[in-house]
Amino acid sequence: MNKLYQRFREFMRGRNGVDELGRDVCFVSLALALIDTFSRSFSLSVLTTAGYFYSIFRILSRNVTKRINENRVYRIWKSKLLRKLKFFSRRLRDLKDYHYYTCPKCGQKLRVPRGKGKIEVTCPKCGHKFDRNS
Ligand SMILES: [Zn+2]
Protein backbone atom coordinates (compact mmCIF):
# COMPACT_ATOMS: atom_id res chain seq x y z
CA MET A 1 0.00 0.00 0.00
CA ASN A 2 2.83 2.36 0.90
CA LYS A 3 4.59 1.54 -2.38
CA LEU A 4 1.42 2.26 -4.35
CA TYR A 5 1.09 5.59 -2.57
CA GLN A 6 4.71 6.44 -3.36
CA ARG A 7 4.16 5.61 -7.05
CA PHE A 8 1.05 7.78 -7.10
CA ARG A 9 2.94 10.66 -5.48
CA GLU A 10 5.68 10.27 -8.05
CA PHE A 11 3.09 10.30 -10.87
CA MET A 12 1.44 13.47 -9.53
CA ARG A 13 4.71 15.35 -8.99
CA GLY A 14 4.75 18.51 -11.14
CA ARG A 15 1.04 18.26 -11.94
CA ASN A 16 -1.69 20.71 -10.97
CA GLY A 17 -3.78 18.35 -8.83
CA VAL A 18 -7.23 19.17 -7.48
CA ASP A 19 -8.09 22.87 -7.28
CA GLU A 20 -11.29 24.84 -6.68
CA LEU A 21 -12.20 25.23 -10.38
CA GLY A 22 -11.66 21.56 -11.14
CA ARG A 23 -13.59 20.49 -8.07
CA ASP A 24 -16.52 22.81 -8.86
CA VAL A 25 -16.66 21.70 -12.49
CA CYS A 26 -16.74 18.10 -11.23
CA PHE A 27 -19.62 18.88 -8.81
CA VAL A 28 -21.59 20.68 -11.51
CA SER A 29 -21.00 17.72 -13.83
CA LEU A 30 -22.28 15.37 -11.12
CA ALA A 31 -25.41 17.52 -10.68
CA LEU A 32 -25.93 17.54 -14.46
CA ALA A 33 -25.48 13.75 -14.51
CA LEU A 34 -28.26 13.43 -11.92
CA ILE A 35 -30.55 15.64 -14.01
CA ASP A 36 -29.53 13.68 -17.10
CA THR A 37 -30.70 10.38 -15.58
CA PHE A 38 -34.24 11.77 -15.66
CA SER A 39 -34.17 13.90 -18.80
CA ARG A 40 -32.05 11.69 -21.09
CA SER A 41 -30.84 14.69 -23.08
CA PHE A 42 -27.94 14.10 -25.47
CA SER A 43 -26.57 17.63 -25.09
CA LEU A 44 -26.63 17.30 -21.29
CA SER A 45 -24.71 14.01 -21.53
CA VAL A 46 -22.09 15.66 -23.73
CA LEU A 47 -21.81 18.58 -21.29
CA THR A 48 -21.46 16.20 -18.32
CA THR A 49 -18.76 14.14 -20.03
CA ALA A 50 -16.91 17.31 -21.10
CA GLY A 51 -16.99 18.52 -17.47
CA TYR A 52 -15.46 15.26 -16.22
CA PHE A 53 -12.75 15.35 -18.87
CA TYR A 54 -11.99 18.99 -18.11
CA SER A 55 -11.63 18.20 -14.39
CA ILE A 56 -9.29 15.29 -15.14
CA PHE A 57 -7.33 17.47 -17.58
CA ARG A 58 -6.89 20.10 -14.86
CA ILE A 59 -5.75 17.54 -12.28
CA LEU A 60 -3.18 15.95 -14.61
CA SER A 61 -2.00 19.16 -16.31
CA ARG A 62 1.72 19.98 -16.02
CA ASN A 63 1.17 23.63 -16.99
CA VAL A 64 0.64 24.56 -13.35
CA THR A 65 1.16 28.32 -13.83
CA LYS A 66 -1.63 28.53 -16.40
CA ARG A 67 -3.98 26.39 -14.23
CA ILE A 68 -3.26 28.57 -11.17
CA ASN A 69 -4.11 31.72 -13.16
CA GLU A 70 -7.34 30.15 -14.46
CA ASN A 71 -8.23 29.14 -10.91
CA ARG A 72 -7.50 32.66 -9.63
CA VAL A 73 -9.77 34.25 -12.29
CA TYR A 74 -12.46 31.69 -11.48
CA ARG A 75 -12.27 32.41 -7.74
CA ILE A 76 -12.67 36.16 -8.35
CA TRP A 77 -15.66 35.53 -10.61
CA LYS A 78 -17.19 33.08 -8.13
CA SER A 79 -16.84 35.50 -5.20
CA LYS A 80 -18.55 38.27 -7.22
CA LEU A 81 -21.36 35.89 -8.16
CA LEU A 82 -21.82 34.68 -4.56
CA ARG A 83 -21.89 38.30 -3.31
CA LYS A 84 -24.62 39.14 -5.84
CA LEU A 85 -26.60 36.01 -4.91
CA LYS A 86 -26.30 36.86 -1.21
CA PHE A 87 -27.51 40.41 -1.85
CA PHE A 88 -30.38 39.15 -4.02
CA SER A 89 -31.49 36.57 -1.41
CA ARG A 90 -31.35 39.21 1.34
CA ARG A 91 -33.42 41.52 -0.84
CA LEU A 92 -36.01 38.77 -1.42
CA ARG A 93 -36.17 38.05 2.32
CA ASP A 94 -36.64 41.78 3.13
CA LEU A 95 -39.17 42.42 0.35
CA LYS A 96 -42.06 42.65 2.84
CA ASP A 97 -40.40 45.09 5.27
CA TYR A 98 -37.94 47.18 3.21
CA HIS A 99 -37.60 49.15 -0.02
CA TYR A 100 -34.29 49.15 -1.83
CA TYR A 101 -33.21 52.32 -3.61
CA THR A 102 -30.10 53.27 -5.50
CA CYS A 103 -28.43 56.59 -4.73
CA PRO A 104 -28.76 58.74 -7.90
CA LYS A 105 -25.36 60.33 -7.27
CA CYS A 106 -23.03 57.45 -6.40
CA GLY A 107 -25.04 54.27 -7.13
CA GLN A 108 -24.92 53.00 -3.53
CA LYS A 109 -27.75 50.56 -2.69
CA LEU A 110 -29.87 51.81 0.22
CA ARG A 111 -32.38 49.88 2.35
CA VAL A 112 -35.35 51.90 3.65
CA PRO A 113 -38.19 50.59 5.86
CA ARG A 114 -41.62 50.36 4.18
CA GLY A 115 -44.76 52.16 5.31
CA LYS A 116 -43.21 55.43 6.55
CA GLY A 117 -44.75 57.65 3.84
CA LYS A 118 -42.69 60.19 1.93
CA ILE A 119 -39.21 60.36 3.44
CA GLU A 120 -35.91 62.06 2.78
CA VAL A 121 -33.20 59.46 2.22
CA THR A 122 -29.59 60.40 2.99
CA CYS A 123 -26.92 58.30 1.33
CA PRO A 124 -24.39 57.19 3.96
CA LYS A 125 -21.65 56.93 1.35
CA CYS A 126 -21.78 60.36 -0.34
CA GLY A 127 -24.26 62.31 1.82
CA HIS A 128 -26.62 63.04 -1.11
CA LYS A 129 -30.26 63.58 -0.04
CA PHE A 130 -33.30 62.62 -2.12
CA ASP A 131 -37.05 62.06 -1.50
CA ARG A 132 -38.76 58.69 -1.88
CA ASN A 133 -42.02 57.03 -0.85
CA SER A 134 -41.43 54.16 1.55
ZN1 LIG B 1 -24.60 58.22 -2.63
Backbone and ligand atoms as CSV (ligand in chain L), in Angstrom:
chain,resi,resn,atom,element,x,y,z
A,1,MET,N,N,0.829,-1.202,0.000
A,1,MET,CA,C,0.000,0.000,0.000
A,1,MET,C,C,0.867,1.256,0.000
A,2,ASN,N,N,1.920,1.226,0.825
A,2,ASN,CA,C,2.829,2.357,0.902
A,2,ASN,C,C,3.559,2.574,-0.427
A,3,LYS,N,N,3.904,1.462,-1.098
A,3,LYS,CA,C,4.594,1.538,-2.380
A,3,LYS,C,C,3.685,2.122,-3.456
A,4,LEU,N,N,2.405,1.737,-3.417
A,4,LEU,CA,C,1.417,2.262,-4.354
A,4,LEU,C,C,1.252,3.767,-4.161
A,5,TYR,N,N,1.211,4.167,-2.899
A,5,TYR,CA,C,1.085,5.586,-2.566
A,5,TYR,C,C,2.284,6.368,-3.069
A,6,GLN,N,N,3.487,5.797,-2.884
A,6,GLN,CA,C,4.711,6.445,-3.364
A,6,GLN,C,C,4.700,6.600,-4.880
A,7,ARG,N,N,4.212,5.553,-5.582
A,7,ARG,CA,C,4.156,5.610,-7.046
A,7,ARG,C,C,3.163,6.671,-7.497
A,8,PHE,N,N,2.054,6.773,-6.777
A,8,PHE,CA,C,1.048,7.782,-7.099
A,8,PHE,C,C,1.611,9.188,-6.884
A,9,ARG,N,N,2.324,9.356,-5.772
A,9,ARG,CA,C,2.943,10.663,-5.479
A,9,ARG,C,C,3.947,11.043,-6.567
A,10,GLU,N,N,4.699,10.043,-6.992
A,10,GLU,CA,C,5.676,10.268,-8.051
A,10,GLU,C,C,4.982,10.660,-9.353
A,11,PHE,N,N,3.857,10.014,-9.661
A,11,PHE,CA,C,3.085,10.302,-10.869
A,11,PHE,C,C,2.526,11.716,-10.833
A,12,MET,N,N,2.084,12.163,-9.659
A,12,MET,CA,C,1.437,13.471,-9.528
A,12,MET,C,C,2.446,14.622,-9.363
A,13,ARG,N,N,3.713,14.297,-9.177
A,13,ARG,CA,C,4.715,15.350,-8.989
A,13,ARG,C,C,4.785,16.239,-10.238
A,14,GLY,N,N,4.679,17.569,-10.023
A,14,GLY,CA,C,4.745,18.514,-11.137
A,14,GLY,C,C,3.416,18.731,-11.837
A,15,ARG,N,N,2.368,18.087,-11.334
A,15,ARG,CA,C,1.042,18.259,-11.940
A,15,ARG,C,C,0.204,19.183,-11.068
A,16,ASN,N,N,-0.863,19.717,-11.661
A,16,ASN,CA,C,-1.695,20.706,-10.972
A,16,ASN,C,C,-2.434,20.120,-9.767
A,17,GLY,N,N,-2.996,18.952,-9.909
A,17,GLY,CA,C,-3.780,18.351,-8.827
A,17,GLY,C,C,-5.170,18.942,-8.752
A,18,VAL,N,N,-5.853,18.699,-7.638
A,18,VAL,CA,C,-7.228,19.174,-7.484
A,18,VAL,C,C,-7.199,20.624,-7.013
A,19,ASP,N,N,-7.928,21.476,-7.717
A,19,ASP,CA,C,-8.090,22.865,-7.283
A,19,ASP,C,C,-9.584,23.203,-7.271
A,20,GLU,N,N,-9.897,24.445,-6.866
A,20,GLU,CA,C,-11.294,24.835,-6.682
A,20,GLU,C,C,-12.088,24.773,-7.985
A,21,LEU,N,N,-11.504,25.252,-9.084
A,21,LEU,CA,C,-12.197,25.232,-10.376
A,21,LEU,C,C,-12.479,23.805,-10.823
A,22,GLY,N,N,-11.475,22.948,-10.752
A,22,GLY,CA,C,-11.656,21.556,-11.144
A,22,GLY,C,C,-12.691,20.848,-10.295
A,23,ARG,N,N,-12.635,21.108,-8.990
A,23,ARG,CA,C,-13.595,20.490,-8.069
A,23,ARG,C,C,-15.020,20.968,-8.358
A,24,ASP,N,N,-15.191,22.282,-8.583
A,24,ASP,CA,C,-16.523,22.811,-8.856
A,24,ASP,C,C,-17.074,22.313,-10.189
A,25,VAL,N,N,-16.212,22.232,-11.195
A,25,VAL,CA,C,-16.655,21.696,-12.488
A,25,VAL,C,C,-17.109,20.252,-12.313
A,26,CYS,N,N,-16.377,19.505,-11.489
A,26,CYS,CA,C,-16.739,18.100,-11.229
A,26,CYS,C,C,-18.094,18.021,-10.512
A,27,PHE,N,N,-18.329,18.885,-9.528
A,27,PHE,CA,C,-19.617,18.879,-8.812
A,27,PHE,C,C,-20.775,19.265,-9.731
A,28,VAL,N,N,-20.540,20.267,-10.570
A,28,VAL,CA,C,-21.590,20.677,-11.512
A,28,VAL,C,C,-21.874,19.533,-12.488
A,29,SER,N,N,-20.818,18.857,-12.929
A,29,SER,CA,C,-21.005,17.719,-13.831
A,29,SER,C,C,-21.794,16.603,-13.157
A,30,LEU,N,N,-21.513,16.376,-11.870
A,30,LEU,CA,C,-22.279,15.368,-11.116
A,30,LEU,C,C,-23.751,15.753,-11.029
A,31,ALA,N,N,-24.026,17.039,-10.756
A,31,ALA,CA,C,-25.410,17.515,-10.681
A,31,ALA,C,C,-26.094,17.355,-12.036
A,32,LEU,N,N,-25.371,17.693,-13.118
A,32,LEU,CA,C,-25.935,17.538,-14.462
A,32,LEU,C,C,-26.187,16.069,-14.777
A,33,ALA,N,N,-25.301,15.184,-14.286
A,33,ALA,CA,C,-25.483,13.747,-14.511
A,33,ALA,C,C,-26.752,13.251,-13.816
A,34,LEU,N,N,-27.024,13.797,-12.628
A,34,LEU,CA,C,-28.264,13.429,-11.920
A,34,LEU,C,C,-29.488,13.878,-12.701
A,35,ILE,N,N,-29.428,15.117,-13.199
A,35,ILE,CA,C,-30.550,15.636,-14.009
A,35,ILE,C,C,-30.690,14.811,-15.276
A,36,ASP,N,N,-29.541,14.430,-15.844
A,36,ASP,CA,C,-29.528,13.682,-17.099
A,36,ASP,C,C,-30.162,12.291,-16.954
A,37,THR,N,N,-30.085,11.706,-15.762
A,37,THR,CA,C,-30.698,10.383,-15.583
A,37,THR,C,C,-32.221,10.449,-15.759
A,38,PHE,N,N,-32.792,11.632,-15.484
A,38,PHE,CA,C,-34.244,11.767,-15.656
A,38,PHE,C,C,-34.614,12.321,-17.034
A,39,SER,N,N,-33.791,13.229,-17.542
A,39,SER,CA,C,-34.172,13.904,-18.797
A,39,SER,C,C,-33.718,13.147,-20.037
A,40,ARG,N,N,-32.607,12.427,-19.952
A,40,ARG,CA,C,-32.055,11.691,-21.095
A,40,ARG,C,C,-31.792,12.604,-22.292
A,41,SER,N,N,-31.163,13.736,-22.018
A,41,SER,CA,C,-30.844,14.689,-23.075
A,41,SER,C,C,-29.426,14.426,-23.567
A,42,PHE,N,N,-29.260,14.371,-24.896
A,42,PHE,CA,C,-27.940,14.100,-25.470
A,42,PHE,C,C,-26.970,15.237,-25.157
A,43,SER,N,N,-27.454,16.487,-25.319
A,43,SER,CA,C,-26.567,17.630,-25.085
A,43,SER,C,C,-26.117,17.701,-23.629
A,44,LEU,N,N,-26.999,17.317,-22.709
A,44,LEU,CA,C,-26.635,17.300,-21.292
A,44,LEU,C,C,-25.576,16.225,-21.014
A,45,SER,N,N,-25.707,15.082,-21.675
A,45,SER,CA,C,-24.713,14.009,-21.530
A,45,SER,C,C,-23.349,14.456,-22.034
A,46,VAL,N,N,-23.353,15.155,-23.158
A,46,VAL,CA,C,-22.094,15.663,-23.733
A,46,VAL,C,C,-21.460,16.666,-22.776
A,47,LEU,N,N,-22.291,17.560,-22.226
A,47,LEU,CA,C,-21.811,18.576,-21.286
A,47,LEU,C,C,-21.236,17.927,-20.023
A,48,THR,N,N,-21.917,16.919,-19.504
A,48,THR,CA,C,-21.464,16.200,-18.316
A,48,THR,C,C,-20.109,15.535,-18.570
A,49,THR,N,N,-20.007,14.833,-19.690
A,49,THR,CA,C,-18.761,14.143,-20.030
A,49,THR,C,C,-17.624,15.151,-20.230
A,50,ALA,N,N,-17.934,16.274,-20.898
A,50,ALA,CA,C,-16.914,17.314,-21.102
A,50,ALA,C,C,-16.439,17.865,-19.760
A,51,GLY,N,N,-17.359,18.034,-18.803
A,51,GLY,CA,C,-16.992,18.519,-17.475
A,51,GLY,C,C,-16.056,17.558,-16.768
A,52,TYR,N,N,-16.340,16.262,-16.855
A,52,TYR,CA,C,-15.458,15.262,-16.225
A,52,TYR,C,C,-14.073,15.293,-16.850
A,53,PHE,N,N,-14.039,15.343,-18.183
A,53,PHE,CA,C,-12.751,15.348,-18.871
A,53,PHE,C,C,-11.965,16.615,-18.531
A,54,TYR,N,N,-12.665,17.743,-18.440
A,54,TYR,CA,C,-11.992,18.994,-18.106
A,54,TYR,C,C,-11.385,18.924,-16.699
A,55,SER,N,N,-12.147,18.349,-15.761
A,55,SER,CA,C,-11.632,18.196,-14.395
A,55,SER,C,C,-10.386,17.318,-14.373
A,56,ILE,N,N,-10.438,16.200,-15.084
A,56,ILE,CA,C,-9.290,15.286,-15.135
A,56,ILE,C,C,-8.104,15.970,-15.804
A,57,PHE,N,N,-8.392,16.721,-16.885
A,57,PHE,CA,C,-7.331,17.465,-17.577
A,57,PHE,C,C,-6.647,18.431,-16.615
A,58,ARG,N,N,-7.452,19.134,-15.806
A,58,ARG,CA,C,-6.887,20.104,-14.856
A,58,ARG,C,C,-6.020,19.409,-13.801
A,59,ILE,N,N,-6.496,18.269,-13.318
A,59,ILE,CA,C,-5.751,17.540,-12.279
A,59,ILE,C,C,-4.401,17.067,-12.818
A,60,LEU,N,N,-4.392,16.559,-14.060
A,60,LEU,CA,C,-3.182,15.951,-14.610
A,60,LEU,C,C,-2.275,16.945,-15.352
A,61,SER,N,N,-2.756,18.170,-15.535
A,61,SER,CA,C,-1.998,19.158,-16.314
A,61,SER,C,C,-0.645,19.480,-15.669
A,62,ARG,N,N,0.391,19.607,-16.507
A,62,ARG,CA,C,1.722,19.981,-16.023
A,62,ARG,C,C,1.968,21.482,-16.162
A,63,ASN,N,N,1.060,22.174,-16.859
A,63,ASN,CA,C,1.174,23.630,-16.992
A,63,ASN,C,C,0.527,24.277,-15.764
A,64,VAL,N,N,1.202,24.152,-14.646
A,64,VAL,CA,C,0.642,24.563,-13.353
A,64,VAL,C,C,0.400,26.072,-13.299
A,65,THR,N,N,1.309,26.856,-13.861
A,65,THR,CA,C,1.161,28.321,-13.833
A,65,THR,C,C,-0.144,28.754,-14.497
A,66,LYS,N,N,-0.410,28.186,-15.666
A,66,LYS,CA,C,-1.633,28.529,-16.399
A,66,LYS,C,C,-2.874,28.102,-15.608
A,67,ARG,N,N,-2.822,26.896,-15.010
A,67,ARG,CA,C,-3.976,26.388,-14.225
A,67,ARG,C,C,-4.209,27.251,-12.986
A,68,ILE,N,N,-3.119,27.711,-12.360
A,68,ILE,CA,C,-3.259,28.572,-11.171
A,68,ILE,C,C,-3.917,29.895,-11.560
A,69,ASN,N,N,-3.502,30.456,-12.698
A,69,ASN,CA,C,-4.106,31.717,-13.158
A,69,ASN,C,C,-5.586,31.530,-13.485
A,70,GLU,N,N,-5.925,30.426,-14.151
A,70,GLU,CA,C,-7.342,30.148,-14.459
A,70,GLU,C,C,-8.145,30.012,-13.171
A,71,ASN,N,N,-7.560,29.333,-12.197
A,71,ASN,CA,C,-8.234,29.139,-10.911
A,71,ASN,C,C,-8.421,30.471,-10.184
A,72,ARG,N,N,-7.418,31.343,-10.278
A,72,ARG,CA,C,-7.498,32.662,-9.633
A,72,ARG,C,C,-8.629,33.489,-10.241
A,73,VAL,N,N,-8.700,33.509,-11.593
A,73,VAL,CA,C,-9.773,34.248,-12.285
A,73,VAL,C,C,-11.135,33.663,-11.904
A,74,TYR,N,N,-11.206,32.340,-11.850
A,74,TYR,CA,C,-12.463,31.685,-11.480
A,74,TYR,C,C,-12.878,32.057,-10.067
A,75,ARG,N,N,-11.933,32.086,-9.131
A,75,ARG,CA,C,-12.265,32.414,-7.737
A,75,ARG,C,C,-12.781,33.852,-7.603
A,76,ILE,N,N,-12.189,34.774,-8.362
A,76,ILE,CA,C,-12.668,36.161,-8.350
A,76,ILE,C,C,-14.101,36.221,-8.888
A,77,TRP,N,N,-14.332,35.555,-9.999
A,77,TRP,CA,C,-15.659,35.526,-10.615
A,77,TRP,C,C,-16.676,34.889,-9.667
A,78,LYS,N,N,-16.289,33.789,-9.041
A,78,LYS,CA,C,-17.189,33.081,-8.132
A,78,LYS,C,C,-17.539,33.943,-6.915
A,79,SER,N,N,-16.550,34.665,-6.372
A,79,SER,CA,C,-16.841,35.496,-5.200
A,79,SER,C,C,-17.787,36.638,-5.557
A,80,LYS,N,N,-17.630,37.218,-6.766
A,80,LYS,CA,C,-18.555,38.267,-7.217
A,80,LYS,C,C,-19.965,37.706,-7.369
A,81,LEU,N,N,-20.058,36.522,-7.962
A,81,LEU,CA,C,-21.363,35.885,-8.158
A,81,LEU,C,C,-22.025,35.575,-6.817
A,82,LEU,N,N,-21.263,35.025,-5.870
A,82,LEU,CA,C,-21.817,34.684,-4.557
A,82,LEU,C,C,-22.274,35.924,-3.808
A,83,ARG,N,N,-21.516,37.034,-3.944
A,83,ARG,CA,C,-21.889,38.300,-3.309
A,83,ARG,C,C,-23.222,38.801,-3.869
A,84,LYS,N,N,-23.370,38.718,-5.207
A,84,LYS,CA,C,-24.622,39.144,-5.841
A,84,LYS,C,C,-25.779,38.251,-5.402
A,85,LEU,N,N,-25.549,36.941,-5.336
A,85,LEU,CA,C,-26.600,36.012,-4.906
A,85,LEU,C,C,-27.006,36.273,-3.466
A,86,LYS,N,N,-26.021,36.563,-2.619
A,86,LYS,CA,C,-26.296,36.857,-1.211
A,86,LYS,C,C,-27.131,38.131,-1.094
A,87,PHE,N,N,-26.764,39.167,-1.868
A,87,PHE,CA,C,-27.515,40.415,-1.847
A,87,PHE,C,C,-28.933,40.181,-2.349
A,88,PHE,N,N,-29.068,39.417,-3.440
A,88,PHE,CA,C,-30.380,39.146,-4.018
A,88,PHE,C,C,-31.256,38.366,-3.042
A,89,SER,N,N,-30.698,37.365,-2.367
A,89,SER,CA,C,-31.486,36.571,-1.413
A,89,SER,C,C,-31.902,37.415,-0.207
A,90,ARG,N,N,-31.002,38.316,0.229
A,90,ARG,CA,C,-31.354,39.210,1.336
A,90,ARG,C,C,-32.477,40.152,0.922
A,91,ARG,N,N,-32.398,40.627,-0.306
A,91,ARG,CA,C,-33.424,41.521,-0.841
A,91,ARG,C,C,-34.773,40.805,-0.930
A,92,LEU,N,N,-34.770,39.571,-1.354
A,92,LEU,CA,C,-36.011,38.773,-1.418
A,92,LEU,C,C,-36.596,38.571,-0.023
A,93,ARG,N,N,-35.727,38.296,0.952
A,93,ARG,CA,C,-36.167,38.055,2.319
A,93,ARG,C,C,-36.778,39.328,2.929
A,94,ASP,N,N,-36.198,40.504,2.563
A,94,ASP,CA,C,-36.643,41.778,3.125
A,94,ASP,C,C,-37.747,42.444,2.330
A,95,LEU,N,N,-38.207,41.816,1.265
A,95,LEU,CA,C,-39.173,42.422,0.354
A,95,LEU,C,C,-40.400,42.970,1.077
A,96,LYS,N,N,-40.855,42.271,2.108
A,96,LYS,CA,C,-42.062,42.648,2.839
A,96,LYS,C,C,-41.829,43.885,3.719
A,97,ASP,N,N,-40.655,44.035,4.273
A,97,ASP,CA,C,-40.398,45.086,5.266
A,97,ASP,C,C,-39.574,46.277,4.754
A,98,TYR,N,N,-38.862,46.116,3.650
A,98,TYR,CA,C,-37.944,47.180,3.213
A,98,TYR,C,C,-38.065,47.466,1.720
A,99,HIS,N,N,-37.786,48.725,1.363
A,99,HIS,CA,C,-37.596,49.149,-0.024
A,99,HIS,C,C,-36.103,49.251,-0.261
A,100,TYR,N,N,-35.680,48.946,-1.460
A,100,TYR,CA,C,-34.285,49.154,-1.829
A,100,TYR,C,C,-34.216,50.237,-2.891
A,101,TYR,N,N,-33.407,51.238,-2.640
A,101,TYR,CA,C,-33.210,52.325,-3.608
A,101,TYR,C,C,-31.729,52.423,-3.947
A,102,THR,N,N,-31.483,53.020,-5.087
A,102,THR,CA,C,-30.103,53.269,-5.501
A,102,THR,C,C,-29.857,54.767,-5.443
A,103,CYS,N,N,-28.774,55.162,-4.829
A,103,CYS,CA,C,-28.430,56.587,-4.728
A,103,CYS,C,C,-28.204,57.132,-6.144
A,104,PRO,N,N,-28.928,58.210,-6.541
A,104,PRO,CA,C,-28.764,58.745,-7.900
A,104,PRO,C,C,-27.390,59.358,-8.148
A,105,LYS,N,N,-26.672,59.689,-7.093
A,105,LYS,CA,C,-25.363,60.335,-7.267
A,105,LYS,C,C,-24.209,59.330,-7.375
A,106,CYS,N,N,-24.186,58.360,-6.433
A,106,CYS,CA,C,-23.027,57.451,-6.402
A,106,CYS,C,C,-23.369,55.992,-6.715
A,107,GLY,N,N,-24.660,55.642,-6.793
A,107,GLY,CA,C,-25.045,54.271,-7.130
A,107,GLY,C,C,-25.082,53.328,-5.942
A,108,GLN,N,N,-24.877,53.835,-4.743
A,108,GLN,CA,C,-24.921,53.002,-3.530
A,108,GLN,C,C,-26.343,52.449,-3.340
A,109,LYS,N,N,-26.445,51.164,-2.973
A,109,LYS,CA,C,-27.746,50.558,-2.693
A,109,LYS,C,C,-28.149,50.908,-1.258
A,110,LEU,N,N,-29.394,51.377,-1.094
A,110,LEU,CA,C,-29.872,51.810,0.217
A,110,LEU,C,C,-31.128,51.031,0.590
A,111,ARG,N,N,-31.212,50.632,1.849
A,111,ARG,CA,C,-32.376,49.883,2.348
A,111,ARG,C,C,-33.187,50.813,3.249
A,112,VAL,N,N,-34.471,50.980,2.917
A,112,VAL,CA,C,-35.348,51.902,3.649
A,112,VAL,C,C,-36.585,51.132,4.118
A,113,PRO,N,N,-37.005,51.310,5.386
A,113,PRO,CA,C,-38.189,50.591,5.858
A,113,PRO,C,C,-39.453,51.022,5.117
A,114,ARG,N,N,-40.360,50.081,4.884
A,114,ARG,CA,C,-41.621,50.364,4.181
A,114,ARG,C,C,-42.627,51.000,5.123
A,115,GLY,N,N,-43.606,51.665,4.549
A,115,GLY,CA,C,-44.757,52.159,5.307
A,115,GLY,C,C,-44.518,53.406,6.120
A,116,LYS,N,N,-43.492,54.201,5.805
A,116,LYS,CA,C,-43.208,55.430,6.552
A,116,LYS,C,C,-43.653,56.679,5.789
A,117,GLY,N,N,-44.308,56.499,4.626
A,117,GLY,CA,C,-44.747,57.646,3.843
A,117,GLY,C,C,-43.602,58.241,3.048
A,118,LYS,N,N,-43.738,59.521,2.699
A,118,LYS,CA,C,-42.690,60.186,1.931
A,118,LYS,C,C,-41.541,60.574,2.873
A,119,ILE,N,N,-40.354,60.109,2.555
A,119,ILE,CA,C,-39.208,60.360,3.440
A,119,ILE,C,C,-38.030,60.912,2.655
A,120,GLU,N,N,-37.146,61.590,3.384
A,120,GLU,CA,C,-35.909,62.062,2.776
A,120,GLU,C,C,-34.814,61.034,3.092
A,121,VAL,N,N,-34.242,60.480,2.047
A,121,VAL,CA,C,-33.199,59.464,2.218
A,121,VAL,C,C,-31.840,60.136,2.085
A,122,THR,N,N,-30.955,59.873,3.046
A,122,THR,CA,C,-29.593,60.404,2.991
A,122,THR,C,C,-28.629,59.248,2.731
A,123,CYS,N,N,-27.885,59.351,1.679
A,123,CYS,CA,C,-26.920,58.297,1.326
A,123,CYS,C,C,-25.762,58.321,2.333
A,124,PRO,N,N,-25.486,57.196,2.992
A,124,PRO,CA,C,-24.394,57.186,3.963
A,124,PRO,C,C,-23.006,57.262,3.313
A,125,LYS,N,N,-22.948,56.950,2.025
A,125,LYS,CA,C,-21.646,56.928,1.349
A,125,LYS,C,C,-21.225,58.327,0.893
A,126,CYS,N,N,-22.171,59.057,0.222
A,126,CYS,CA,C,-21.781,60.359,-0.343
A,126,CYS,C,C,-22.507,61.537,0.309
A,127,GLY,N,N,-23.547,61.236,1.139
A,127,GLY,CA,C,-24.262,62.307,1.823
A,127,GLY,C,C,-25.348,62.959,0.997
A,128,HIS,N,N,-25.582,62.486,-0.246
A,128,HIS,CA,C,-26.617,63.035,-1.113
A,128,HIS,C,C,-27.998,62.754,-0.505
A,129,LYS,N,N,-28.905,63.744,-0.590
A,129,LYS,CA,C,-30.262,63.576,-0.040
A,129,LYS,C,C,-31.261,63.580,-1.184
A,130,PHE,N,N,-32.250,62.673,-1.100
A,130,PHE,CA,C,-33.300,62.623,-2.121
A,130,PHE,C,C,-34.581,62.088,-1.470
A,131,ASP,N,N,-35.746,62.448,-2.051
A,131,ASP,CA,C,-37.047,62.058,-1.502
A,131,ASP,C,C,-37.554,60.795,-2.182
A,132,ARG,N,N,-38.149,59.912,-1.355
A,132,ARG,CA,C,-38.760,58.690,-1.882
A,132,ARG,C,C,-39.970,58.337,-1.034
A,133,ASN,N,N,-40.902,57.579,-1.620
A,133,ASN,CA,C,-42.018,57.026,-0.852
A,133,ASN,C,C,-41.590,55.681,-0.294
A,134,SER,N,N,-41.834,55.459,0.990
A,134,SER,CA,C,-41.427,54.161,1.546
A,134,SER,C,C,-42.622,53.256,1.816
L,1,ZN,ZN,ZN,-24.602,58.218,-2.626
